[in-house]
């Protein structure tokens, strides 16, 4: 007889991970019957077609691909409910809490098509086999040799906070994910999140859960805004696509008008509860490019913008664009060691031009490097893990951006503010 298990996914700083497996046991099990060496855990990461996914060594090194399969490391084991919440009493469910992060193979819940230059991320089918390798209990109640290899469900609670709209005609309106805040206390602002290149495609949920965008729905973030709508449109290719379907530095996008239509469509759906004087736009990398494109083309529509590792090459931004954008509140985020979107070609000269033009409310958090500050990830030497310099969305979504380009805190009305504090204050 095949035994059932459930998977729990958490959307972390480094994207979604399978953090727990919840085993459906034949009888109630107490905590003192369990230990980390009671089980081993093997997984194969599959495509939806059932093929084992092959991934490169790293985001940069793509010369050698290896099958995504291997053993997971068990961090803790305990009786729980079906959602993996620890129970102080014996339970028919046992949770295996798993180590996650870049140091642990096959712990992610998604994979990108790295063999395709325009490849998108996808949630994977994670096929686990959990084998009991140590007896549990004694006598007639002893459990031995159990194998759990039939997934009965996957929980992804942060992703599940979002609803989705599937467009029937993506030449007119893009598909999108969205979050509705508590609607007490008057109209609410709208935060438009524009995803990076990897989060495009046809799986709408990737646009808002491929990175830690659900952080914007957490109480600590929502309280800053008095509640805020989150809108995450998804483009089929990449925002940088000027019609060629390829990357480039044309500065143009085939999605400008359809994205504006999508934002307008969403506002029309919730016209009585969205404050159109508080529409904010931001995004990472490709989405940072599109943030710039939108405020270049519609500078009077948005109340503020927060481009992250933005990929709008400065030479395509005219002086006329600068004159219009200098009046708009903008907070840039980038890292000095970004090897993908080199700041000297993109954000740095644009920021300098805005400041020279007299911008009064433009800020720039310029990280030396992007370090793990919250997850406890370590490198091979036990030091805090250093992310690729391109991943500046990680500190932004954790609201770690508080210093301006001069290294001093950003201050509003005599009070130091973070990027999200500042954003919530902006109004047309």
Secondary structure as UniProt FT lines:
FT   STRAND          3..12
FT   TURN            13..14
FT   STRAND          15..29
FT   HELIX           31..33
FT   HELIX           36..38
FT   STRAND          39..46
FT   TURN            48..49
FT   STRAND          54..56
FT   STRAND          65..67
FT   STRAND          69..72
FT   STRAND          74..80
FT   TURN            82..83
FT   STRAND          91..98
FT   TURN            102..103
FT   TURN            105..106
FT   STRAND          110..112
FT   TURN            114..115
FT   TURN            117..118
FT   STRAND          121..123
FT   STRAND          125..132
FT   HELIX           139..141
FT   STRAND          147..155
FT   TURN            157..158
FT   HELIX           159..161
FT   STRAND          163..165
FT   TURN            170..172
FT   STRAND          176..179
FT   TURN            184..185
FT   STRAND          188..194
FT   HELIX           197..199
FT   HELIX           204..209
FT   HELIX           212..217
FT   HELIX           219..225
FT   STRAND          228..233
FT   TURN            239..240
FT   TURN            254..255
FT   HELIX           256..269
FT   TURN            270..273
FT   STRAND          274..284
FT   HELIX           286..297
FT   TURN            299..301
FT   STRAND          304..308
FT   HELIX           314..316
FT   HELIX           319..325
FT   TURN            326..327
FT   STRAND          329..335
FT   TURN            336..337
FT   TURN            343..346
FT   HELIX           347..356
FT   TURN            357..358
FT   STRAND          362..367
FT   TURN            380..381
FT   TURN            389..390
FT   HELIX           393..397
FT   TURN            398..399
FT   TURN            405..406
FT   STRAND          411..412
FT   TURN            413..414
FT   STRAND          415..416
FT   HELIX           419..425
//
